[in-house]
Amino acid sequence: MGWGGEHGSSPPTRLRVPTRLRCAEPTSPQGGEVNIFRGLAPQPRLLWAIAIGAVLIALSIVSPVLVVVAIVYHAGLALVLARDLALLPARDGYRVRRVLPEPFSLGELEHVRVAIENPAAAGLIATIADHAPAGLNPQPREIAGTFDRSGRIEISYTTSSPRRGAYRFGPVDLQVSRQDGWWRRQVRLEHPDEVAVFPNVVAIKRIQLTLRRGLRAMAGLRRARPPGASTAFAGLRDYVRGDDVRRVSWTATARRDSPVVVEVEAERGQQVMIAIDCGRLMTAPAGELDKLDHAVNAALMLAWVAQAYGDRVGLMTFDDRVTNFIKPERGSSQLRRITEALYAIKPDFVEPDFGHALTHLSLRLGRRSMVVVLTDLQDPEASKELVAHCLRLAARHLVLVVAMSDPAVLNARQAPIATSSRAYEWAAAEEFLASRRESFELLRRGGVLGLDVVAGNLSPALVERYLELKERALL
């Protein structure tokens, strides 16, 4: 028994979020004949019994009495084996069901349940192995259990896929035996399933619940206003660090003798354009996923939240050319288009052409928008093209450049230095991080916003920054 699967590139025809349950018909033997010996295998105790019988036969040469003992022994063993075989259900009569998340979510730990039924198998010991795609990283690979009194057994295992794409589930292997039995029977239950791993829709469900409760995406931060707000005056509150000084109410400040800012509700009907770099640097691993897949998850979450707040959302992907452009729109059909486009994104080992991509973006956007560029940022020399074109784009739009920090680099910077090799690692990590800070500083001086965050925290951090910019009415 083992695991298997096939990995493809084409997605299913439509995206459905609910869990899917499919049931296979009872297995039936081919050719209309039941082969009771097919799939049988001896238990270890049967091998020992056969070895003892062989010894008796060998010793019968020495003593005629042992010939009778050997005959009686083998006759009794044959009766016991025949009875044990009769108590094992035949290969037909098993029904299998597999409950799957649909779709699977990129990088998310999810559960698959397999249930097998056969009234004749009540009380039997079972070992089940589902032929799940290896790309879904199923764990554990085999699960043991016991059929209940009604002849039903259900097992569960976890999956977590680091790659988007289409996958195929194969058959379910079942091995049954009696407690202290002599035989075990192996049955293969055909049950193919086509599934797809999409960007993380489970995280969207979580943040949907969070926003409905009026909470921010990241724990510990103040409450966010619900979708549907206007730009009307919402109240006064004390100034906190990071607030826009243009919103300070000097009259209220003079009256209270402490800084006070005006709060306004988030404006609806704005435009958010997400641009994803699919070039060489985005193929680098960052934790369990590569940087591009972290960007894909964050882009989908940002698109959903922006739609929930009444904004139009668009998407552009590029490497050395623009590979896809979806103009900003509202509605569920727009989210579906963005989701399908994110599902199909593939990186290319080429240098991204930021000049061509951002010029194309500027020509296609007819009004002021928030432009979120998901990329990787290196030293100022390597990032000079990105910096130059973002500064040019910022003359008309609100530009936010988002880069992901590699956890391995941060660990090398923060871990204690105990050896000379560790000192070299620390120096290399510090030099790299310092050059990134310098690049972000160049962007900041030109009026471009920046977000440098650990890859695993990218999605909530990006949503939080979007909500902050909405609240501060910078767009």
ChimeraX attribute file (.defattr): number of C-alpha atoms within 10 A of each C-alpha:
attribute: neighborCount
match mode: 1-to-1
recipient: residues
	/A:1	17
	/A:2	13
	/A:3	18
	/A:4	15
	/A:5	17
	/A:6	14
	/A:7	19
	/A:8	11
	/A:9	12
	/A:10	12
	/A:11	19
	/A:12	14
	/A:13	6
	/A:14	9
	/A:15	14
	/A:16	11
	/A:17	13
	/A:18	10
	/A:19	12
	/A:20	13
	/A:21	13
	/A:22	14
	/A:23	14
	/A:24	15
	/A:25	14
	/A:26	15
	/A:27	17
	/A:28	15
	/A:29	12
	/A:30	8
	/A:31	6
	/A:32	7
	/A:33	8
	/A:34	13
	/A:35	11
	/A:36	14
	/A:37	11
	/A:38	12
	/A:39	14
	/A:40	17
	/A:41	15
	/A:42	14
	/A:43	15
	/A:44	11
	/A:45	13
	/A:46	16
	/A:47	12
	/A:48	11
	/A:49	15
	/A:50	13
	/A:51	12
	/A:52	15
	/A:53	18
	/A:54	14
	/A:55	12
	/A:56	19
	/A:57	18
	/A:58	14
	/A:59	15
	/A:60	16
	/A:61	11
	/A:62	10
	/A:63	10
	/A:64	10
	/A:65	11
	/A:66	16
	/A:67	17
	/A:68	14
	/A:69	15
	/A:70	20
	/A:71	14
	/A:72	12
	/A:73	15
	/A:74	19
	/A:75	12
	/A:76	12
	/A:77	16
	/A:78	12
	/A:79	11
	/A:80	14
	/A:81	17
	/A:82	13
	/A:83	13
	/A:84	17
	/A:85	21
	/A:86	11
	/A:87	16
	/A:88	20
	/A:89	19
	/A:90	22
	/A:91	21
	/A:92	14
	/A:93	16
	/A:94	24
	/A:95	18
	/A:96	23
	/A:97	18
	/A:98	23
	/A:99	16
	/A:100	19
	/A:101	20
	/A:102	18
	/A:103	22
	/A:104	28
	/A:105	25
	/A:106	28
	/A:107	23
	/A:108	18
	/A:109	15
	/A:110	18
	/A:111	16
	/A:112	17
	/A:113	16
	/A:114	21
	/A:115	16
	/A:116	22
	/A:117	20
	/A:118	18
	/A:119	15
	/A:120	18
	/A:121	27
	/A:122	18
	/A:123	19
	/A:124	23
	/A:125	20
	/A:126	20
	/A:127	17
	/A:128	26
	/A:129	21
	/A:130	30
	/A:131	22
	/A:132	26
	/A:133	21
	/A:134	17
	/A:135	20
	/A:136	23
	/A:137	15
	/A:138	22
	/A:139	14
	/A:140	12
	/A:141	16
	/A:142	17
	/A:143	16
	/A:144	14
	/A:145	15
	/A:146	20
	/A:147	21
	/A:148	16
	/A:149	13
	/A:150	13
	/A:151	17
	/A:152	21
	/A:153	24
	/A:154	18
	/A:155	18
	/A:156	14
	/A:157	16
	/A:158	16
	/A:159	21
	/A:160	20
	/A:161	23
	/A:162	18
	/A:163	19
	/A:164	28
	/A:165	23
	/A:166	21
	/A:167	24
	/A:168	19
	/A:169	22
	/A:170	20
	/A:171	20
	/A:172	24
	/A:173	19
	/A:174	21
	/A:175	20
	/A:176	23
	/A:177	27
	/A:178	20
	/A:179	10
	/A:180	10
	/A:181	21
	/A:182	21
	/A:183	21
	/A:184	20
	/A:185	23
	/A:186	19
	/A:187	21
	/A:188	18
	/A:189	23
	/A:190	18
	/A:191	19
	/A:192	17
	/A:193	14
	/A:194	13
	/A:195	21
	/A:196	24
	/A:197	25
	/A:198	26
	/A:199	31
	/A:200	24
	/A:201	22
	/A:202	20
	/A:203	19
	/A:204	20
	/A:205	11
	/A:206	11
	/A:207	21
	/A:208	17
	/A:209	12
	/A:210	16
	/A:211	18
	/A:212	13
	/A:213	13
	/A:214	15
	/A:215	18
	/A:216	21
	/A:217	23
	/A:218	15
	/A:219	10
	/A:220	8
	/A:221	10
	/A:222	11
	/A:223	13
	/A:224	20
	/A:225	18
	/A:226	15
	/A:227	20
	/A:228	12
	/A:229	15
	/A:230	13
	/A:231	13
	/A:232	11
	/A:233	10
	/A:234	13
	/A:235	10
	/A:236	14
	/A:237	14
	/A:238	16
	/A:239	18
	/A:240	10
	/A:241	7
	/A:242	8
	/A:243	14
	/A:244	14
	/A:245	12
	/A:246	10
	/A:247	15
	/A:248	19
	/A:249	18
	/A:250	16
	/A:251	11
	/A:252	17
	/A:253	15
	/A:254	11
	/A:255	11
	/A:256	11
	/A:257	10
	/A:258	11
	/A:259	18
	/A:260	22
	/A:261	21
	/A:262	19
	/A:263	20
	/A:264	19
	/A:265	21
	/A:266	25
	/A:267	19
	/A:268	19
	/A:269	16
	/A:270	18
	/A:271	24
	/A:272	26
	/A:273	24
	/A:274	23
	/A:275	25
	/A:276	25
	/A:277	27
	/A:278	29
	/A:279	23
	/A:280	17
	/A:281	21
	/A:282	26
	/A:283	17
	/A:284	13
	/A:285	17
	/A:286	21
	/A:287	15
	/A:288	14
	/A:289	19
	/A:290	18
	/A:291	27
	/A:292	28
	/A:293	29
	/A:294	27
	/A:295	28
	/A:296	24
	/A:297	24
	/A:298	26
	/A:299	28
	/A:300	24
	/A:301	25
	/A:302	25
	/A:303	26
	/A:304	24
	/A:305	21
	/A:306	24
	/A:307	23
	/A:308	18
	/A:309	21
	/A:310	19
	/A:311	22
	/A:312	22
	/A:313	28
	/A:314	23
	/A:315	25
	/A:316	24
	/A:317	24
	/A:318	23
	/A:319	23
	/A:320	19
	/A:321	18
	/A:322	20
	/A:323	13
	/A:324	15
	/A:325	19
	/A:326	16
	/A:327	17
	/A:328	19
	/A:329	18
	/A:330	18
	/A:331	14
	/A:332	11
	/A:333	10
	/A:334	20
	/A:335	18
	/A:336	13
	/A:337	14
	/A:338	22
	/A:339	22
	/A:340	16
	/A:341	17
	/A:342	24
	/A:343	25
	/A:344	15
	/A:345	19
	/A:346	15
	/A:347	18
	/A:348	17
	/A:349	13
	/A:350	13
	/A:351	14
	/A:352	23
	/A:353	17
	/A:354	23
	/A:355	17
	/A:356	15
	/A:357	22
	/A:358	22
	/A:359	14
	/A:360	15
	/A:361	20
	/A:362	17
	/A:363	8
	/A:364	11
	/A:365	16
	/A:366	8
	/A:367	11
	/A:368	16
	/A:369	21
	/A:370	22
	/A:371	25
	/A:372	23
	/A:373	24
	/A:374	26
	/A:375	22
	/A:376	22
	/A:377	24
	/A:378	20
	/A:379	17
	/A:380	18
	/A:381	10
	/A:382	12
	/A:383	16
	/A:384	16
	/A:385	15
	/A:386	22
	/A:387	24
	/A:388	15
	/A:389	16
	/A:390	27
	/A:391	20
	/A:392	17
	/A:393	18
	/A:394	20
	/A:395	13
	/A:396	13
	/A:397	19
	/A:398	20
	/A:399	24
	/A:400	24
	/A:401	22
	/A:402	21
	/A:403	24
	/A:404	23
	/A:405	21
	/A:406	18
	/A:407	16
	/A:408	13
	/A:409	17
	/A:410	15
	/A:411	12
	/A:412	19
	/A:413	21
	/A:414	12
	/A:415	11
	/A:416	11
	/A:417	14
	/A:418	8
	/A:419	9
	/A:420	9
	/A:421	10
	/A:422	15
	/A:423	15
	/A:424	13
	/A:425	17
	/A:426	21
	/A:427	14
	/A:428	15
	/A:429	18
	/A:430	17
	/A:431	14
	/A:432	16
	/A:433	19
	/A:434	14
	/A:435	17
	/A:436	21
	/A:437	17
	/A:438	15
	/A:439	22
	/A:440	25
	/A:441	16
	/A:442	17
	/A:443	22
	/A:444	15
	/A:445	10
	/A:446	15
	/A:447	17
	/A:448	22
	/A:449	18
	/A:450	19
	/A:451	16
	/A:452	18
	/A:453	17
	/A:454	16
	/A:455	25
	/A:456	19
	/A:457	14
	/A:458	22
	/A:459	24
	/A:460	19
	/A:461	19
	/A:462	22
	/A:463	23
	/A:464	18
	/A:465	16
	/A:466	19
	/A:467	21
	/A:468	17
	/A:469	15
	/A:470	19
	/A:471	19
	/A:472	19
	/A:473	16
	/A:474	10
	/A:475	16
